[in-house]
C-alpha cells in the first residue's frame, strides 16, 4: 500500500510533505494527493505560516471585542462597520480593507424584549414540506456563535466581498480565543469598545426625586428606578449594595 501511494504521488507529480513526529520516531513523508484525506490542508507547508487562511492581512489590524452584556443588533452593526473598514479614512466600498475582528464571550450576548424565545430562523431544505425553523434559544443551545454570525452577515452588503469579509470575523463562545502561541506572538490585538448608548425619552414620564425619603426606603422596582435616574440625569440615592434583595426577590 505504501508503494502504491508513492507511485500515485509520482504519477500526480505532487510534492511530499513532512508528517508529524510520533514520540521520538523519525518523521515520515506522506504524499498529499487530490481527493484523498491523507494530510490536512492546514498542515501543508504553504498553509502553516499563514495566520488566517485565504485572508490578505497586509495593513490590517486585529480588533478584539468583548460581547458580554451587549445587545445583539447594536453589536452586529458595529462589527459590520469594522469588517468593511468604515472606521478608516481610507474606506473604499469596492475594496476589502476592513480589519480582522475577534469576538469573545459570544454566549453572554443579550437580546431585548422576548426575542430570545419569539425570534425564529427559517430555511427550506429544497424538498416538498421541507420548511424548517428554529428559535434563538434553540440555536443558542446548539451553537451560540451562529446567532451573532448571522446578524453580522445580514448587515454586510450583498456583493462579491461579502464572503471575504465574513472570513475575517472570528467568534468564540468563551473568554479565550485560539490565536495564541509563538505563531501569533507578533500580532497586536487592539481592543474595541462600543460607544455609550444614548437613551432618548419618547414621552414625558412623571418622576419624583425620592432622595428625601425616610431612612430605610428602597425602590420597589430597582431597574426602573435606575433607568429613570439616568434619563433625568440625577444621582441615584440608593445604589445597589452587596447582599441587597432585587426586585424579583433574589439576592
Secondary structure, DSSP 4 states (H G I P E B T S, - for coil): -HHHHHHHHHHHTPPEEE----TTPPPPEEE--TT--SS-GGGSHHHHT-SSTT---TT--EEEEE-TT-BHHHHHHHHHHHHHTTTSTT--TTS--PPEEEEE-GGG-B-STTHHHH-EEEEE-SSTT-EEEEEHHHHHHH-THHHHHHHHHHHS-SSTTHHHHHHTEEE-SSS--S--SGGGTT--EEE--PPPPPP--SS-------TTSPTT---SSHHHHHHHHHHTT---SS---TT---TTS--
